[in-house]
């Protein structure tokens, strides 16, 4: 369960237990909020939404959706920011990632947030028989929970940063640095929600910028020197793919015996005879093993490999392309996962 999901579980519980609403009675008289703001639920204290439909259940859903639109505006702004960042220099890439992370998180959590919304008023239009529904989300209670969650994230980030500074093992250092960065990515989403919920439009000042944490993380990653060794490969493509994967992971390829770690990689591949349909199939397994300077095995991992082509040379090329794709995509997270701190 992600941090933001945990938050919404908390907010649902809090609103359900601390702000229980009496069963909603259908009004006979047309309420004031139909054509404007509700004096009972002012905008300074509540986020409100209205829904109208011939069926009550649908009208309630529309009222909740109206509140959701308030948060979706921020999602669109975040997405726009992300697109603009993609046109800037690479040293701003962490900010771009932060915005994209916030957008995705807010988008996927909107439905859960709506569980904290309360339906407080219903009116039936005597002329059309349509239902009019008023929904609210209390600002104060929601902001208090958000503030508490942001504080928890900042405390965790501080601990991760301190652990990264004191850890002696290089893998542990980058794990803690990654955890600090991920925590602050979570915080961005909470900050966005806080700026919506808080009438002042202000969140809680950021202690650590994701751009700085990202820079620190990649500096630590770059300091890790890895010696690549291929123990089995009939295609002669694994060595290049492995070195490329290490470089893509942000680590340093070091062929000397003094490297911090050694990766042993083996490709166990079976290329079938040509089939009646004119295709060769290559199926097998790519396995890596990470060892430290003391020759202790830090971890092993396997990936399935499967390609096809109409001649054996093409099969070998496609195997090489597939190995490169796998290692460039997964090697960093796989190596980090070998740390005891993961």
N, C-alpha and C positions, 0 to 999 in steps of 0.2 A: 504494500500500500504506500503510495507516494505521500510526501509531506502535505501536499495540498489536499489530497483525499482525506487524510487524517483530520485536517482542519475542518473540512466540511462535515465530517462525522461529529466533531466537537460542537460546531455551530448548530447543527440540527438538534443535538441533545440539549444544548443550552436554551435554544429558543423553545423547544418542546416542553422543557421542565420549568424554565424561569419566566416564560412569557406566554403561557397557555391562553388561548383565546376561547371565549364562550361560543357555543354553537351559533352559527350565523343565522339570523332571522331575516326573512325576506321583507324589505320595506314596502309599504303601501304608497307612501308619499315619495315623490321624486327627490333623491338626495342631491345635495349641493355639488358633490364631486363629479356628477355626470358632465357638467359643463365647465369644470375648473378644478382647483385644488380643494382638498378636504381640510376644513379647519380643525377637525379632530386628529387628522394625521398630516401635519404640516411637512413640507419638503425638507425643512431643516432637521427633522427628526426621523423621517421615513423616506425610503425609496418606494414609490407607488407605481402601480400599473393597473390599467383597466382593460376589461375584455367584454365583448358583446357577441352574443350568438343565440340562436333559437333553442339550443340545448345547454343546460347548466354546466355539465362537465366540460364542454368545449369552451364555454365562456370563461371558466376558471383557468383553463390551460392558456387561453389568450392573455389573460391578465398576468399570469406568471411570465409568459413570453415577453410581455411589455417591459417587465423589470429586467429580463435577460438582455434586452436590446441595449440597456444602459451599459452593460459590461461588454457587449459585442462591439460597441463603438470603439472602446479601447483596443479590442482585438484588431480591428481594422487599422487603427493608428499604429499599432505595433508592427503589423504586417508591412505597412508602408515604410516604417522606419527600417525594417529589415531589408527591404528592397533597395533603399537608398544606401544602406551600409554596404551592400554587395558591390557598389560602384566606387567604394573608397579604398584606401590602402589596406594592406593585409594586417597592419598593426591594430586595426579597428575591428578585426574579424570576431574577436571575443564579444564585443558589444553587439554585433550582428547576431551572433549565436544567442546571446542573452535575450534579445528582443524576440527572436524566433521561438525560443523556449517558453517565454512568457505567453506568447500568442497561442501556442499549442496547449499549454497548461490551462489557461483561462477558457479556451474553447471547449476542451474536454470536460471541464469541471462545472460548466454552467448548469447543466441538468441537476447536479448534486446540490449546488447552491440553492436552486429553486425549492428544494425540500424544506428550507428554512423560511420560505415565504408563507405568510398567513393570509388567508381569505377572510376579510373582516366585514364586508358589506355586500348585499345582493339586492337588486331592484328589478322587478319585472315591468316592462313597458305595457300598460294596459291596451294600447292600440295595436302593437305588433306582436305581443307575447314574447318578445326577445328578453333574454336575461342580460343584466348589466352587473358586472362583478368588479369589486375593488380589492386588490391585493397589496400587501405592504411587506417591506423588509426593514426592521428596526435598525437604524444606523448605529446608535450607541452600543448596543449589545454586540453587533457584528464587528464594529471597530475595536472594541475591547478584546475580543477573541483574536482578531487579526494582529493587534499590537502584541499580545502575549505570544502568538506564534512567531512573529518576526523576531521578538526578543530571544525566543528559544533557538531560532536558526542562527542568530548572531552569536549566541553562547557556544553553539556547536561549532561554528566556523572558527571562533577563537581557539577552541580546543584542537581542532584539526591543524591550524596553522602552527600552534605551539608543538604539536606532535611531529609535524613535518620538520621543524627546526631542530628537534632533539633526537629524532630517529637516526640510527647509525647505518642502517641498511638502506641502500639507494632506492630499492623498490618500495620500501615502506614510505620513504619520503614522498615519492610521487603519488602513492595511494592517498596519503593524507592531504597532499596539495590538491588532488583531484576531488576529494570529498569536500574540501573547503570551497572550491569553485562550483561544484554542483549545488552545494547548499545556498550559495549566493544566487545561482540561477533560479532556485526555488523562491528565494526572497524577492526577486524581481516581480514574479507573478503576484505574490502577496502585496507588494508595494502598489502594484497597479490596482488591485482590489481596494486597498486602503484609500487610495486617492479618489476612488469613486464613492466609497462609503462615507468618508470624512467630508462634511460640508465645506470645510476650508479648502479641500482639494489638495491637501498636503499629506504626505506619508511620513515615515520615520526616516530621518537622515541616514544615508548609507555610510557605514563605517569602512567597508572594503569595496572597491570597484572591481567588477568582474574582469575588466581589461587588465588590471594590475595582477589579479590572481591568475589569470590565464597566462600572462607573460612569465610569472614566477613558475608556473607549472611546466611550461615548455622549456624553460631554462634548466629545470631539474631533469626533465626527460632527456635533453640534449647531453647532459653530463654522463649518461649511462652508455658505456662502451660495450658493444656486443660482438663477439667473434662468431661468424657463421661457419658451420661445418656441415657439408652434405655427405651423408653416409651411404645413401642409395638413390640412384636416379638414372634410369635408362634413357631418358629423353634429353639429358644435358641442358635442362632449362631451369632446374630448381635453384641452382647457385645464384643466378641472376635475379630470380624472383625473390629469394630470401634476402639478399642484400637490399633490393628495392623495397621490400616490406619493412626492414629495419629502418631505412632512411625515411620512409613514409610515416613510420611511427614516431619520428622526431628524434630517434636515438642515433648513436654514432657507430658506424661499422668500423670495427677494429680487428684486423687480422693477426694481431700480436697475442702472445700468450699472457700478457698482462691485462687483458680486457676484463671488465668487471664480471661479465657473464659470457657463457658460451651457449649458442643454440645449435643443437644437432638436429638435422632435418633429414627425413627419409621419405621417398616416394615409392610406394609399393603399387605397381600398376600392371594391369592385364589388358593387352590389346587383342581383341577378338579377331578371328579370320574374317575376311570380307563376306558380308551377308548377301543374300540374293537380291536385296534391294539396293546393293551397291555401296553400303556404308560400313566403315570400320567403327567399332565402339571401344573406347578406353575407359575402364572402370578401376578404381583403386582407392588408396588412402594416403593422405599426406599427414605425417606425424612429426611434431617437434618436441624436443626435450630441452629444458633450460637448466643449466648448471651454473653454480657460483664458482668463485675462485678456489674454494676448497673441494670442488668436484661434487658437492652435494646437489642432488636433483631438486630443483625448486618446483618443477611441475612438468606435466606432459599434456599434449592436446592433439586431437585428430580431427581431420576434416575429410569428408567423402569427396572424391573427384570423379567426374563423369563427363566425357565429351564424345563427339562423333565427327567423322569426316569421311571423304570418299577416297582418300589415300593416306598412307601411313605418315608421310611427311607433314601433311596437313593436321593429322591427329596430334603429332608431337608439338606443332606450333600452337594448336588450341589448348593442349595441356599446359604449355608454358603460360599462355594468356590466362588460363583459369587459376594457376598457381599464383600468378602475380596479383590477380583480382582478390583472391582469398587473403593473401598475406598483407596486402596494402589496406584491406578493409578491417581485418580482425587482429592483426599481430599486436598492436599496442594494447588493446583491451585484454587480450589473452595473456600477455606478459605481466601486465599489472595485476591480473587475477591470480597469478602465482604467488603474490605477496601474502604473508600471514595477516597483514593488516586489512586485506580486502574484505 
